[in-house]
Amino acid sequence: MTWRMNSLRFRIALSADAFLQYYRGSASVVIVQGEDGRRIQLPAASLRPYLLRDGINGHFELLLDDNNKLLQIRRL
């Protein structure tokens, strides 16, 4: 079985106050736009490691399997 990874890059600027709704459970996904123009829906929990005092800001890359299942998110 051949297994390969796909990647998508995106930028995000989400304030800590805006991310608070994800902690409260009123929202479970974050939707961002990839550099290629595609809309990407991510589980909010996958971004928690990147939450700082001022929110989540930066340039990220998603690594996906052949079925577009999220394997990893990393800050670039």
Residue, then its C-alpha position, 0 to 999 in steps of 0.5 A: m500500500t502506497w501512502r503519501m501526504n498532501s499539504l495545504r497552507f493557510r494563514i490565520a489571525l484569530s483573536a483570543d476572544a474569538f477563540l473563546q467560543y471554541y473553548r465554550g463549545s459553541a463552535s467546534v470547527v474553524i474555517v480558513q482559506g488556503e493559499d490555493g483558495r480552497r476553504i478548509q474546515l479544521p477541528a478547533a481543538s487541533l489549533r489549541p497548541y498554537l493559542l497564545r495570549d493574543g490569539i492564534n496568528g501565523h502561517f500554517e501547513l496542514l498535512l493530510d493523508d490520501n483521504n484528506k484526514l488531518l495528520q498534523i498541523r505545523r506552524l511555518 
